[in-house]
Amino acid sequence: MAEVVVVGGGLSGCAAAAAAARAGAATTLIERAEVLGGWGLLAGVVDHKYFPVREELKLMGGYDIFQVIDGCTLHRDVKFPWPGPNGAMKDLYDATKLGPGLRQGLEKIGVKVKVQCRATDVVMKGNRIEALVLNDGSHLSADAFVDATGGAGGVSNCRTYGRGCAMCFQRCPAFGDRVSIAAKAGVKELKGKKRDGTYGPTNSAYALFKESLSAEIRQELERNGIICIPIPKALVNYERTRNITASANIDAGFAENALLVDIGFVAKRIAGGYTPLEELRRIPGLENAIYAEPFAGTIGNAVRYMALTPRDEALRVKGIANLFVASEKVGINGIGEAIVPGVVAGHNAARNSRGLEPLVLPRTTMVGGFIAFGTENWDKEEWLCNRFTLYGGPFCEFAEKTGLYSEDPVQIKKRIVNNSLEGILLS
Ligand SMILES: Cc1cc2nc3c(=O)[nH]c(=O)nc-3n(C[C@H](O)[C@H](O)[C@H](O)COP(=O)(O)OP(=O)(O)OC[C@H]3O[C@@H](n4cnc5c(N)ncnc54)[C@H](O)[C@@H]3O)c2cc1C
């Protein structure tokens, strides 16, 4: 049986592993930390704008990871005040349940999961990867590979481009820095930029222990999933908000209010950027706030997007015959945005392992259109400072204008059937 190894157990790597297994490959997923989920362990917000990609993935056979997320739902149909004049609807999942849910979901479909297993190098033969070198010195060989290692950290990047290691969920000091497989294979990658043009976009959200918030805030969060607390005028910092990573839909409201959501074990502040604790504690109801992530939120958040990878529309890494790329390495921000390239990269790795041509999904589908848009734009200056999302920004505007974005299941089914894509990801 042909073998695929996926490196990186964030949502994108999990989606890749599920897709490779569904396409018939003997699949191994390795993750350097002790739990699957990556940044998804602190995300929690699921945009309703994912509807068309979810529908397409269901019809094509690539829904496994969305299904795990659905199983962790904590609050449904939560109305956000931004973006857009009427707000936007989202669901919130319980981040506590995500790691175990992913592992069970993957093992059920036959994926071999190895945690605390970090790839440190590659063994090449010509333009192919023969094996990965692991942290214990052993080799792991396969016919094809997926690099889903993301772009966060490691510590030296956070020191050079950020404000130092803020002790974030990546936990580089404990589990070792992220290692890019594409870079180890000799591929030249690009670094993402902040909106001011300097390298090292930082993470935009942070988490607070719920018990450290006022009783009123806790009650509101548990009831509605969300609370919007106006920030005293003297503390509003537009520049900080403007410069944070998820810039596609950043709005002044994020600087003027602390928008908190309930994601289970913590309350997450969205798009706050780093905030010194003394400043945070001047916001009403947060007088005793304690950071849960990053622990040293006072100095900063984690640096992201430090490894953007050249690839083609099948998500094959340019110059490497059997390596596919997924995750934030393709310039995306968001859980749905991570899952989409994950599914395509995993499926194509499985095809590649059997000597088949990769699948390029038509641009008349949301999944195919999103990947094509990223492939065409990823190295343009604007996009080194921006992120590809399905919930805001130019791709969304294009999809809405051209009718690609649809909330009509019948129309979505029609385009999948007309393109003969029903169940395409299952073989
Ligand atoms: C704090 C925070 C909150 C967010 N909130 C939301 C939200 O509410 N909603 C939303 O839609 N999006 C949110 N996002 C964005 C979204 O969570 C991410 O874009 C998405 O989860 C990224 O997943 P990924 O798989 O691409 O990358 P990552 O999650 O970065 O996964 C990469 C994985 O690879 C592993 N790895 C790296 N190198 C190696 C190696 N050499 N060997 C083995 N393993 C390795 C890492 O340990 C990591 O687990 C948030 C992001 C952050 C940082």
The ligand as a Gaussian input file, in Angstrom:
#p B3LYP/6-31G(d) Opt

LIG

0 1
 C       -4.655000      32.593000      19.051000
 C       -5.324000      32.337000      17.751000
 C       -6.708000      32.371000      17.679000
 C       -7.347000      32.120000      16.472000
 N       -8.705000      32.128000      16.444000
 C       -9.352000      31.758000      15.321000
 C      -10.761000      31.603000      15.324000
 O      -11.413000      31.763000      16.359000
 N      -11.365000      31.217000      14.177000
 C      -10.663000      30.984000      13.031000
 O      -11.274000      30.637000      12.003000
 N       -9.318000      31.079000      13.007000
 C       -8.653000      31.455000      14.129000
 N       -7.283000      31.547000      14.131000
 C       -6.568000      31.084000      12.936000
 C       -6.593000      29.556000      12.839000
 O       -6.654000      29.003000      14.115000
 C       -5.328000      29.105000      12.148000
 O       -5.192000      29.784000      10.911000
 C       -5.348000      27.599000      11.861000
 O       -5.736000      26.884000      13.018000
 C       -3.954000      27.206000      11.411000
 O       -3.849000      25.813000      11.321000
 P       -2.611000      25.174000      10.576000
 O       -2.787000      23.714000      10.589000
 O       -2.502000      25.847000       9.277000
 O       -1.318000      25.614000      11.381000
 P       -0.828000      25.330000      12.949000
 O       -2.029000      25.343000      13.776000
 O        0.258000      26.281000      13.131000
 O       -0.299000      23.851000      12.833000
 C        0.999000      23.523000      12.494000
 C        1.415000      22.343000      13.342000
 O        2.645000      21.824000      12.882000
 C        3.389000      21.386000      13.995000
 N        4.795000      21.311000      13.572000
 C        5.600000      22.330000      13.169000
 N        6.810000      21.858000      12.804000
 C        6.762000      20.516000      12.976000
 C        7.719000      19.492000      12.746000
 N        8.903000      19.756000      12.248000
 N        7.376000      18.210000      13.055000
 C        6.124000      17.933000      13.551000
 N        5.184000      18.875000      13.772000
 C        5.500000      20.161000      13.473000
 C        3.101000      22.439000      15.048000
 O        3.371000      21.962000      16.341000
 C        1.610000      22.708000      14.806000
 O        0.772000      21.904000      15.605000
 C       -6.595000      31.825000      15.309000
 C       -5.211000      31.808000      15.367000
 C       -4.579000      32.072000      16.564000
 C       -3.090000      32.060000      16.600000

